[in-house]
């Protein structure tokens, strides 16, 4: 591949989960970004494995973490999110042209880290006697990507700053639940994921503010407009305010969470 934006299409279009993760890890940040190219794609995006079966989020039932199968189901759900996150990072790279080179390099680094997260969780699942695909999953993350595929400002507002930021809130209680059930390795992996996800949400915050400034738009009011326009889920507490501050949310944005 001659540019980073073209290279991002490789993991995005691959259908095998393991292949997608390997290709994400292999992204070369030293390639020219190709910022001004307009890329046409004629294949299905994203490539999807045959499993897991995708169902409505209301059909994914929680299970007790005090059974091996229950813990595996929870880890599988996080694993599925991380695989989707590879696609989300790669999609924002190839789809939106005309941004500074740093935009594409930062999202490529995000894709590499999401691929690492998926690999860590998949390997842990295998040690428990399960495979990625053994449990049903839902498609909420990618549905928002589809809604915002023609609007970069909305994509930044509603994927990294909304859906992925929910992971900052969810990670500590999930870790506590798994560790209390004796799964120390899952706790270690979740620590890695939380550390990196703070950085990923920070990348989304940075470029959201960049575009708001370019367009002369106010950050909090614009977010509220986009959330309503695209029917984004309303954030629900409790919120991990420390992690959100580290990820670049200011006090006005944190105050708006409770409104």
N, C-alpha and C positions, 0 to 999 in steps of 0.2 A: 504494500500500500504506500502511495506517495505522500499522503497527508494523514494527520491524526484523525481528522473528521471522517475520512474514508475508512481508516483502520477501525474506528469505533463501530462500524457496521458489521464487522466480523462476529464479535460476541453477540451483538444484538440479533443477528439473523440465525445464528446456530440454534438448533432445536434440542440438542442433548444438554442436560444440566451440567454434567461434568465438563463437557467440551466448552460450554459457555464460560464457566468459571476459569478454565485454563486460558482461554483466549482473553478474558478480562485481565488476568494476572500478567499476560504477555504484552499488553498495550505498551507501546514505545513512546514515552513522553518526549523523546528527542526528535521525533518527526516534525516537519513543518506543520503548523496548525491547519493551514488552508482556510483561514477565517472567512474569506470573501467568496468562496465557492458556493454555488447553489447546486445541491446534489439531488438527483432524481433516483428514487428507489422503486423497483417494480416487484419486489418479493414481499412476502408476508412479514410484517413487523408487529411484535417481536416473534422470533422463532420460539416455539414452545415444545417441551417434552410431552410425550403421550400421557404421562402421569406427573403430578397428581390430577385427579378429577377435580374440576373447578365447580364450585357450588356458590350459592348466595352466602354472605357472611353469617346470616341468621341460621344457616344449616350446619355451621361448624360448631359443634357442641363442646364445651369445656369438659375435661376429664380430671379425675383426681390425680395429683402429682405423687400420691403415695403408692401408685402402681408404676411398674416399669413402662407399661404401655401409655399411661397417662403422661408421664414425663416425656416420653418419646413424641407424643402427639404435640405437646407444647413446644418442644425443641424443633419439631418439623414445621410448625407454624412460623417460627422465627426464621428458620432456614428458607422457607418459601419467600418471606419478605426480603431476605438478602439476595435471593436470585432475581427477584423483581427489581431490586435496587440496582443491580448490574445493568439491566435493560434501561432503567430510567436514566442513569448517568450516561450511558452510551447514546441514548435517544436524544438527549439535550445537546450532545456534541455534534451529531451529524445534522440534526433537523434545523437548527437556528444559525444562520450565517451572519457575518458582519459584526461580531463581538470581538473584543481584544483577544490576542493570542492566549493571555493568561487564563481567560474564561475556559477555553478548551483544555488547557493543561491541568487546571484544577479539577475539572470534572473527570478527566481521564484518571487522575490520581484517586478520585472518589470511586470510580469503577473498579480500579485495582483493589482497593481496600474492601469494597463490597464482595468482590470475588474471594478474597481471603476469608471474610466472615462466613460466606456460604461454605467454603471448603472446611473450615474448622467445625462448623455445626454438622455438616454431612459426615465427616469422619467420626464425630462423637456419636451420631445416630448409628453408624455402622458398628461401633463398639458395643452399642446397646442391643444389636441384633436387628436393626431396622434400616430401611433405605429411604432416601428422599423419593417421594411419590407414594409411599405406603398409606398416607392419610389424605383425606380431601383437603382442599384449600380454597380460598376465595381470591377474587381478582380486583379488589378495591383500588389498589395503588395504580394499576395500569388503566383502569377506567378514567381516573382523573387525568392521566397523561393523555388519553385520547381526547378528552374534553378540551384540553388546553394546547393542542398540537399546533394551533395557528397563533398563539399568543404567549410569547416568552415571559412577559411580566406576570401573567396569570400562572404559568407553569412554575415559576420561581416562588410565587406567593403561596401556591396551594399544594405543591408536592414537597419540596424540602422544608418549607417554613410551616406547613400544616401537618401533612400526613407523616412525614419522617420525623418532625419535631415531637409527634406523639410518642415516638419510641424513646425519647429522652425521659418522658414522664413514666412510661411503662416499665423501663428496664429495671430500676431498683426493686419494685415489688415482685417482679418476675424472678429476679435473682434470689431474693429472700425466700420465695416459695420453693425454688428448686434446691437451694442449699439446705433449707430446713428439711427437705426430703432426702438429703444425703448426697446430692449430685454436685460435688465440689467442682468438677471439671466444667460443668455448664456455667457455674458461677464465674469461673476464670474467663471463659469465652465471652460472657456477657460484659465483663469488665473491659475487655479489648474493644468490643462493639460499641459500648457507651463512649469510651474515650474517642474513638474514630468518628462516631456519629455526631458528636458535638462539633467536630471540625467540618463535617459534611453540611450540617445545618448552617454553620457559619458561612460556608461558601454560598449557600442559597441566600442568606441574609445580605451578604456583601453585594451580590449582583442584583438583587431586588432593589436595594437602595441606590445602586448605580443607575439603574433604569429609571427609577422614580425621579432622581435628580435630573437626568437627561430630559425627561418628559415634563418636568416642573410639577410633579405630583407629590402630595403629602403621604407619608408612609402609612400611617394608621388608617386614615380615611380611605386610601386606595385599597388597602387590604380588605376592609369591610365591603367595599363595592365589588371587588373581585370574588370574595367568598359568597356573596349573595348571587352574583351573576352566574357563577358556575356551580351553585348549590353544594358548596364544600361542607363537610361535617363540622359542626361546632366543637371546638376543643373543650374537653371536660376534665376537671381536676380529679384528684390532686395533681398539681403541676410541680415538676422538678425545677424550681426557680433558679437554683444554683447552676444547673446544667444549661438552662435557657439563657441565663446571663452570659455564661462562657461562650455560648453559640452566637452571641451578638444581639439578642433581643434587648431593647432598652426598657426603661421603667414605664414609659407610656404604653408600649406594646404589652408588657406584662400586666399592667392595670386593665387593659382592654380585654384580656382573657376572661375576666370575671364578669364582663358586661353582657 
